Amino acid sequence: MSSPALSLTPPAPPSASTDYDDRRETPLRDWQGPQERPITLLLNDTAMVSVLATPESLEPLALGHAFTAGWIDSIDQVHGVRLARLRHGLSVALTVAPSVVARAEAARRPAASVSSCGACGMADEAPLMAGLRRLEARPPLPGEALRRGLGELEARARRGQHGALGLGGGGQVVREGWDIGRHNALDRVIGEGLRRGRMPDAVLLSSRCSLELVQKMVRAGIATLATLSHPSAMAVEVARACGLNLVCCHRGRRLELISGHAPAQAPRQAPRA
């Protein structure tokens, strides 16, 4: 019996639609991903840093970044905010006294920052430790309250963006920040707290925890930080030294208190007569 003829034509590759939704020709105007623009932050006319951020709610972002970076110590030092369009992005200028600019320039980052880690580009480690102190001892939010916040985080999720929810003592959302960068999202919550004159009791972040996030929380005096994923070892070390309640939520599966203070005991009910 003769052998079947060999085919020298290679098999056709599988269609892109077999394994993928082929959207290579989708116009950018129809793209539903998050927006991203270079945002330049200035003190008066001095450009301090450029960050890649979501181009909305820029005043809280600028205030929060200026505060957590140590450029300003209170919102009273800011006399005005100016927004302007640049060729590729936007600028936000805070009007401050010349002495504030002079102090801030000494700690200015020498390179543009990126959305994933706002600390990138620093010349030395000293600014990362600026503002660290021992926080007033306060217990973390009750587990039930934090789980309420997790439900809100899931319900409010935005495509391709990190979320930072400022929570009240019962887990209700009192501040909200969304951005492509987790540190930008946190800066928005802190900046809004500065504008309103009160910080939230806790912050829930849809990310892992890095050292810079701990530094921002401590400087803002917020007692509890909860993140969806694992913190870095250095973040844990500094959180414990500062008495920050640091909670890993393990993607909502369980709550793990990694540093800080013992949870408040639920009040005992009086025995029935």
Disulfide bonds with the S-S distance in Angstrom:
none
